[in-house]
Amino acid sequence: MENTNGTGAINTSNYNTITNDNTKPIQKTAIKVVNDQNKQLPLAKGYFSEDGTVFPDESIILRGLTIIKDNPSIGVTGQDIRKQWIKHYTNEGQCKVTTFSHTLPIFQPKDMTITAILQHYKKKYDINIYYINNNVKNSIGKLVQQLKNKEQIGVITNISDKKWHMTPVVISKNNDHIYIVTLDSIDRKNYSFWRFFSSTEKLIETCGTQHCHLFHAGIPRQQDMYSCINDAIIVLKDALRKPNLINDLLKTSKTVDVTYNDKNNGKTVYQVVIAEFPKYLYKTVQNKKLLDELTTEDLQTSLTAESTDVSSIKVKKTLQTHFNKYNRTLTVMKKTVTYGDSIETKTQQDYWQVNTYLQTKPYRMLVKSFEEIADSNGKINQEIATKLMEKYVNPSF
């Protein structure tokens, strides 16, 4: 499951503890405790930084870290280290490594936790999301066959033969038409994107070429190397709460012919609908270029309409209010290593405006959903967890 190009998941064998090799250890500051709905949550400010930076929901993050410590099978954590290879050949090339001067670890849930989160969102929003990482083509085919008219579901899946990256997919049925939408967080030129469409060939034949529509509406929004699974959960949770998602995509769509080169089967041409990634799904975007391109009008995109929470109705939530809450100016260290006849290393300190939502939200998802699989002692109830795994992970229909 290792990711080597900055687009997906974390190697779970290497990041089973909180690490931060380039910064000082987490401060041992005094932590107060407050009774929050009968749950003891620590209150902290600036716990993960020595320069005074306060991350959103630090008390929730600390609670999540306690759950992980007490239940190691919940998931893993890792340091935000971003690597980028440029023109990497055998004897020459360049590697850029970016690290951050804070100790906030990135959490990646394991399968058991993913299912608890999906169950939590099923109860809260009445949406269906499944996690498929095995026999993807046949599993998606079975899901399509069971769809009711006007129904849409979400699928988190590894759409390529690789295991290191997960993609959010929406499948929707409208009369006799099936819409399969990838909302990938990496570049659509990536091999995995086209591999997915080649794997749906039998599905297209079953539905009929005029009745099965392939959409791509993703953007390269993810920058850290571990958050593809968290991004997929969050994006699907928000997308499925929009009953008119397909109509929104059709407004910005264009159909293109794409040639896929398979080393075994030769060239195949697919018709793919390319659509804009909706602005109301921009909450997880880490890519600075995409954020800088947002207009004043874009930032006023409403997020309130997608929620039925009473608290959301009181205050209008927009992309602007979202970024106001989660954006932080963070100190970064950029190290560039150039390989050639000799090895040259340069380091530079910089300050970035970073959207921390994708790093902080997973802890809230963990704390909220852990109740679905926890017993009265705060430990995992294996019987309940197993049933949820059967329901949401590679389900058999």
Summary of the structure (lengths in Angstrom):
residues: 397
radius of gyration: 21.5
end to end distance: 26.7
largest distance: 63.5
contacts: 1239
relative contact order: 0.16
helix: 34%
strand: 28%
